Amino acid sequence: MKQSLLFKTIFETKSLRLMRFYFGFGILIFSYNSFGQVNSDSLYNQWKNTKLPDSTRANAYLKYISQNYVDKKADSAYLMTNNLLKFCTENKLKLQEADAFSVIGNILLSLFDNKNALVSYKKSLTIYKSLNYKKGIARANTGIGSVLMNSFRFNEALDYFNETLEISKEISDTLSMAKSLLNIGNVYSNKFKIKESSKYYYESLNQVKLINNLELQTLLYTKLGDNLFKQNKFKEALALYDKSLKISKKINNQYEERNTLFSISVVYFEQKKYNECISYSIKCLNLSEKIGDRTYYVPCLYNISDSYKAIGNIELAYEYLVKASSLDSQISSFNASKEIQKMEISKIRMRDSLLNFEKQLKLDLEHQRKIQEKSNTNTKLVIGWCISLLSLSFIAFIIYKNTKRKQLQAEQEKEIELQKKEKLLKNIELSIIDAMIEGQEKERQLIANDLHDDLGALMTTIKLNINALKEKHTPELLDKTNQLIDNAYNKIRGVAHVKNSGVIGKKGLLIAVQNMAQKISETNQLRIEVKDYGLEERLENSLEITLFRIIQELITNIIKHSQASEATIHLTNHKNSLNIMVEDNGIGFNLKSSKSGMGIKSIDKRINNLNGTLSIDSDTNKGTTVIIDIPL
């Protein structure tokens, strides 16, 4: 029973162990975390002191909220910051109003409310731009980029982080430059572009060394170690983790020390050094207990459980697995509390909306009462308004009819365009099929020629030599006959090698996908970019054909339905799996209502046959991302 329970959790354990390296979006550094610790009572007293300037009071209260509530009680922080926002609006404190919107964005992002966080950051960005406040613009851009990165909209996130980098250079803010380079490196890391990611991490490291910022140095060494881990360069990764540990201990940064200990334990597990993995996992657990943060508690327990299982100590493996399962339920409770905080914020937002509605309704009723009092003296005015209303209604009707006509015309043009795209896809598919058939015909012709011309002649000569051997048995004739038989064997091997060559243009999946993307991009209707990592070697032939058909079906859906102008195909070959990610900038779709359409069922069935997994992330007007993992 214990062993079956252990084997049941192997996949979940490995996922927890590797999530830091493959799906960790890294740190997102916000400005109000860099104010430094100030006495809370002092800040609150400044806020309450009405003799101080309004701007001083607002700044103090914002620091007080950020220092005491944002990371501890998000719903309270949201309510307090909204009250401050009203204070800033009433007293026309534009800069502090923008700062408040930025902090609200941070609060919502911490609760994974990406949609409303993006709205708050954009409001702060608008105000900062109107004030031409460069540091504020950089701060808002960082927030927007963070939301976009969390939503897998990596290219858009890069635009905002790059803009922040340019602003930082313009105002000579070295720390802001380092943080921007770090965030850009995080984006490339999540796009599996390890080389580009490490390049930006090293650039960031050079900047933080200039200002001797040890906090960021330890983080960057850990990030660079993670990238080396992804490339299976375990020795080099451990060297960088060791640097990170030394700096963390020097500056007493126990959080980053804990993170690095976990990274080291995972490296040792992947190297099958299970005793070292257990040792570093226990160090990570002890430090997590000390600082009161159990972020890596469950993954460490799984590490220890799997390590004991690997060395044959099933009893201890089961003991730690039970501890991990128990803590999993506590984590679920923590996540539930986060959801409760989001609900509280939604209630606050709803209450404010109702209060505003009630206020507006009272104003409307008062306005109507005044109109009613003057109705006897304004009859002509009312009649004039009625005539104007009728005229406007008639004009609106004409505009409506004209709009419907244009809409119908647009739909017809869209249908014609769709037919053109379908024809283009059919032509591309036919050209690929023709190329495959032509390749097969050339194969058959080559084999036939080899059999008839070379192998046939060899066999005839061998037959003549054997007949001669019947009459006279000489060593020279026997050696010559033996050599001819060897030549015939080698020729048969050559024919077999030709027969077993690939089908997709004899060049493989990557070249076939690139050719398809090029042909579609040449139409100027949809630009497709193909990005690959680790596809230096060919896959099994039938697997390549199936994967090509899946990608072709996904591109067909984009052309037919998404109205996208750009699409990207990522092909990443990990050690034991192939990751395919196809993303577009189209109109997206509702997953619940569209699950059975657009060829999704066909694609899902093919992936199931390969024992793979399919996940789709799509929001209306925000594009679509399809992620496929196939075990190799």
N, C-alpha and C positions, 0 to 999 in steps of 0.2 A: 504493500500500500504506500509506504514512504517513498520507495523508488519510483513508482508510477507518478506520484505527485511531483517529484523532482523533474522527471523527464517532461512532464506536462508544461513546466514553466521555463524550459530552456530558451525558447524563442523570445518570450517576454523579457527574460533576464538579459539576453544579448542586446535587445533593443534598448533597454535602460542603460546598459554599459556604454553603448556607442552613440547615444543621442547627443552627448556633449560635442562629439567630433563632427557629426554629419548634419545635424539640424539645430545646433545652437546658434542663435542669431547674435550672440556676443553682447557686449555691453552697449547700452545706449545712454550716453552721458548727458545729463540735463543741467542747465545753468544753476538752478536753485539748490542743487546738491553741493555746489562749490562755494557757498557763502561762508562755510566754516561754522563751528558751533558757537553760538552766542547764548548768554544766560536767558532762559525762557521767560523768567519773571520780568527781566528788564525789557524784553521785546514787547510783552503784553502790556506793561505799564506805559510804554511809549504809545501804543495803539490807543489806550484809554485816555491819554493826556490830550484834551481838546485844545490846550494852549499851543501845542506844537503845530507846525505846518502840516496841511493835509497829506502832502506827498511823503513827509517823514513818517507819519502815522501809518500810511498805506504800506510803505516799504517794510516797516517793522512787523506789521501784522502778517504780511506775506512770508517773511522769514520765519516767523513764529509757526505758521501753518506748515510750511515745508519741513521745518526741523522736527516738529512734534506729531504731525498727523498723517502726512502724505503716505509714508511707508508703513504706518501702523494701523490707521483707521481711515480708509479711503472715503467712506460715505460721509463721515464728519468733516474731513478735509474738503470734500466737494461742497457741502453746505456752507462752510465758513468762507471758502473762496468765492462762492456766488454772492454772499453778503458783501464781501469786500468789493466785488465787481460792481455791485449797485452803488456802493459808496464812491468808487472811482468815477462812475458814469455821472452821478449827480454833481460831483465836484470838478468834473471835466479834467480828470487826471489821465490823459491819454496814454502816457508811457506805462503807468501802473496798471491801467486797464489791459494793455497788451500783455504785461507780465502775468496778470491774473489768468487771462485766457491760456497762456502758455502752461501755467501750473495745472489748470483744469485738464489740459491735454495730457500732461504727465500722469495725472490721477486716473483718467479714463484708459490710458494705454496700459497702466499697471493692472487694470481689471480686464484687459484684452477687449475693450470696447473700441475697436479700431475706427469704426465709422464715425462716432461722435468725437473721438479724439482728433481725427483729421479735421473735423469742422472747427474745433477750438483752435488748433494750430493755425489754420488758414485765417481765422479772424485775427489772431495775434500778428500774423505776417502782414496782413493788410494795414494794420495800424502802424507797425514798425516801419513799413515802407513809406507811409504818409509822413512819418517823422524823420525819415532818412537815417534811422538808427541802425548802424551796420551790425553791431553786436546782437541786437534783437532780431534782425533779419536772419543772421546765422543761427541763432537759437531756435527760431521757428522752423527754418529749413531742416535743422537736425531732427526736430520732432516729426515733421511731415515725412522725412526720409525714413525714420524709424517705423512709422505706421505702414508705409509702403513696403518696407522690407519684411515686416511681420505678415503682410498680406501676399507675399511671394511676387510682388511687382518690382523686381530687382532693378530693371533698367530705369524706371521712373525714380526709384530711390537713389540710384547713382547720380542722376541729374541734380537732385537737391543737395546731396553730400558734396558733389563737385563744386556747386555754386557756393556752398559754405566754405570750402577750401579756398576758393578764389577771394572771397571776402576776408578770410583770415589773413591771407597774404597781403591784401590791400591795406589792412589796418595793422599789419606786423604783429599779430597775436600768435605767438609760437605755440602756446598751449592749445588754442582753438585749432590751429593747423594740425597738430598731432592727433587730436581727437577726430578730426575730419578724415585724416588718412587712416586711422584705426577703423572708423565706420565703413569707409570704402573697402578696406581689406575684409571686413566682415561680410559685405555683400558678395564679393568675389568668392569667399570661402563657401558661402551658401549656394553659389552657382557652380561649385566644384571646380573652380578655376584656381587651383592651388598655387601655381606659379605667380599669377597676378596678385593673389591675396598676400603671399609672402613678401612680394615687392613692396606693397603699401605698408605692411607691418614694419618692415625694415626702415622705410622712410620715416614712419611715425616714431620708431625707436631712436633714430638719429636726432629728431627734433626734441624728444623728451630728455635725451642725454644733455642737450645744450642747456636746458633749464633745470637739469638735475631733478626731474620729477620721478622719484622712485616708485610711487604708486602705479603710474602707468608703465614703468619699465617692467615690473614684475608681471603685470597683465600681458604685456606684449611678448615676453619670453614664453609665457604659457601658450599664447595664441600661435606663435611660431612653432613651438613643440607639437601642438595639435596638428598643424599642417604636415610636419614631418611624419607624425604617426599615420596620417591618412595615406602617405606614400610608403608605408612599411619601413621607414628609416628609424628603427626603434632606438638605436644607439645614439644617433644625433638628437632625437627627441628628448631622451633622458638627460643629455648634457644641458639642453636649454631649460628643462624643468628644474634641474639642479640650481641653475642661476636664479630662476624665479624663486625657488625656496629660500635661498640665501638672502635675497633682498627682502622677501616677505618677513622673514624672522628679524632682520635688521630693523625694519620700520614697524614691526609688530602688526603687520596686516594679516590677521588671522583668517579672514575670509578668503583671500587669494591663496594663502598657504594651504588652506583646506581644499580649495579647488585643484591646486597643483598635485597634492597628495593623491586625490582621486584619479587624476590623469596618469600619474605614475603607476598606480595599481592596475589600471586598464592595460597599459603597455606591457607590464609583466604578465598579465593574464594571456594576452595575445602571443607572448613569447613562450607560454606554457611554463613559466617560472611561478608556480602556484604558491610556494611558501612566501616569496617576496610580495606577491599580490595580496596574500592574507595580511602580511605585516603592514603594508602601506594602507590597506583598507581599514585596519583597526586604528591606525594613527589618524586617518581621516574621520572615523567615527568619534574618537575621543575629542578631537578638536571641534567637531560639529557640536558635541554635547557641551563643550566649554563655552562656545560663543552663542549657544542657544538657537542655532539655525540648522535645521535638519534637511536642507535641500538635497544633499547627497547621501542621506542616511540609508534609504531603501536600496539605491544602486550598490552601495558598499556592502550591505548585508547579502545582496544577491551575488556580488563578487566573491565574498567569503564562502557562501554556500556552494557555488559552482567550483571553486578551487578545491574545497574539501571533497567534493564529489569526484573531481578529476584525479585526486591522489588516493581515492578509495575509502575515505572516512565518511561513510554514508550517515552515521549517527549525527556527527557535527554538521554535515551538510543539511540534514533535515532540520536540525535545531535552528540554524540561521535562516533557513527558508521560512520557518514558522514565524520568526521575528519579523522578517521582511513582509510577510503577508499581513501580519497584525498592524504594522506601520502603514501599509497601503491603505487600510481602512481609515486611519487617522488622516492621511493625506486627502482622502476623499472628503472627509469632514471639513478640512481646511479649504478645499475647492468649493465646497457648498457654502462656506462662510463668504467666500469671494462673490459667489452668485447672489447671496443675500445682500451684500454691499451694493452690487449692481442694481438689484431691485429697489433698494432704498434710494439710490440716485435717480432711478426712473420715477419713483413716487415724488421726489422733490421736483423733478422736471415737470411732472404732470400737475402738481399743485401750483407751481408758478404759472403754468399755462392757463389753468382755471382762474387764478386770481386776475391775470391780465384780461382774460375773456370777460370776467364779471365787471372789471373796471371799464372796459370798452362798451359793454352793454349798458351800463349806467349812463355813460356819456351819450350814447345813441338815443336812449330814452329821453334824456334831458333836452337833447337837440330836437327830437320830435315834438316834445311839449311846447317848446318855443315856436316851432313852426306852426303848430295848431293854434296858438294864441294870435298869431299874425295872419291866419288863413283868410279872415274876412276882408282884410285890406290888401291881400296879395292874390286875389283870384286870377287876375290877368297873368300874373307871374306863373301861377300854377298851370294855367292853360298853355302858356308859352313853353313851360317845361315839358308838358305832355306832347305838344307838337314836336319839340326837339327830340323827345324820347322816341316818338314814332319815326321821325326822320332817321335817327340813329339806328333804330331797329331795322328799317328798310336797308340802310347802308350795310348793316351787319349781315343781313340776309344775302345781299349781293356778294359781300366778301366771302361769306360762308360757301355760297354756290361756286364762286371762283376757286376757293381753296379746295373744295371737293373735286373740282375738275382737274386741278393741278395734281392733287393727290392720286387720282385715278391714272393720270398720265405717268406720274412717277412710278406707280406700281407696275404699269405696263412696261416701262423702261427697265425696271428692276427684273421683271420676268425675262425680258429679252437678254439682259446681262447675265442672268442665272443660266439661261440656255447656252450662252457663249462659254461660260465657265465649265458647264457640264461637257460641252463638246471638246473644250481644251483638255479636261481631265481624261476623256475617252481617248483622245488622240495620243496623249502622253502614255496612257496605259497600253494602247495598241503598239506604239513605237517600242516600248519596253518588251512587250510580248514578241514582236517581230525580231528584236535583237536577240532574245533568248532562243527563238526558233532558228534564226540564222546561225547562232553559235552552236546549237545542237547539230544542225546540218553539216557545218564545217567539221565538227567532231566526228560525225559518222563518215564523212568523206575521207578524212585523214586516216581513220581506223581502217576503212576499206582499202585505201591505197597501200597502207603499211602491210595489210594482210596479203594483198595481191602481188605487189611489186617486190617487197623485201622478204617478208616471211615465206611467201610461196616459193620464191627462187631458192631461199636457203633450204627449205624442206626437200625440194627437187634434187639439189646437190647432195644433201645427206643421203637420199635414197640411192643415188648413183654410187656413192662411196660405199654404202653397205653392200650393194650388189658386187662391187669390186672386191670387197673383203671376203666374200664367199669364194672367189676364185683364188686370190692370193692374200695371205695374211702378213702384212708388213707393218713394222712399228710406225713408219712415217705416215702411212695411210690411216692407221688407227688414230694417231695424234691429230691429224687434219680433220677426221670425222668428229672427234671429240670437241675440237675448237668450233666447228660449225654448229654443233648442238648447243654449246654455250652461247653463241651469237643468237641462235633462235630463241633461247630462254630470255636473254636480255631484251630482244625485240618484243616478246610477249609482255614483259614487265613494262616496257615503255608504252605499249598500247593500253595496258591497264591504268597506268598513271594518267594518260590523256583522258581515259574514260571517266576517271574519278575526279577530274577538275571541276571547279565551281560552275554554277549555272548563271548567277546574276552577273552577266557580262564578264565572268572570270575575274572580277576585281573585288567582289564582296559587298556587304551591306552598306558600308559608309559611302563608297563611290556611287552606288545606285541611288541612295538618298540624296547625295549632293547633285547628281545629274537631274533628278526629278525637281529639286528645289530651283536649280538654275533655269530649267525650261519654264517653270511656272513664273519665276521672277521676271523673265524676259517679256512677259505680257504686260508688265507694269500695273497689273491689277492687285497683286499680292507679292510683297517682297519677303522671301524666306531666307533665314540665316541658319546654317548648320554648324553646331559647335560640338566637338568630340573631345574625349579624354580617355586614354588607355585603350584605344581600338587599333593598336598596331598589328594585331594578329587576327586572322579570319576566324569566324565562328563556324559551327557545323552547318552544311549547306541548306538543309531543310529548315533549320531554325532561322537562317538569314532570310529565306523566302517568306516565312510566316511573319517575321518582324517587319519586313518591308511592306507587306500587305496591310499590317496594322497601322503603320505610319502613314501609308497612302490613304487609308480610310479616314484617319484623323485630319489630314490635310484637306481631303474632300469635304468633310463637315465644315471646316473653317471657310473654304471657298463658297460653299452653298449657303451657309446660314449665319456666319459670324459678322459679315460686313467689315472684316478686319483689313488693315492696310499692311500690317507687319505680323510675322510669325517667326518663332525660333524653335529649332529642334535640337535638344541636348541629348547626346549619346555618351554615357559614362560607363566604362567597364571597370567595376570593382573586382576584388579578388575572386569572389564566388558569385557575383551577380552582375546583371546588366541593368542600368537605370536609363529609362527613356523619359524625357520631359518635353512636352510640346505646349507652348504658350502663345497666345495671340492677344492683340489689343482691340478685339472686337466688342460687340454689344453684350456678350455673355448670355446666360440663360438660367432659368429656374431649374435646379437639379431635380426637385420633386416632380414637377410637371413634365420634364423633358427626359427622364431617365429611360423611358422605353423607346424614344425616338433617336433620330440623328445617327443611326448605326451603332449606338452605344452597346446594345445587346450583342451584336455581332462581334464587336471588339472584345467585350467582356468574356464571351465564350471562348474566343481564341486564346486569350490570356490565361483563363482557367485551365485550358488544355496543356499549357506550358507550366502549370503550377505557379503562375505569377500572381501579382496583385495589381489592382487598378484603383487610383483615387483621382477625383475630379474636384477642382475648386473653381467656382464660377459665380459671379455676381452680375446683376444687370448693369450694363454700361461700364463694366470694369474688366472685361476680358475673361479668358478662360485658361486654366492651367491643368493639363492632364499629366499625371505621373504614373509610370509603369515600372515595376521591378520584376525582372525575370531571373530565376536562379539558373546558374550555369553548371 
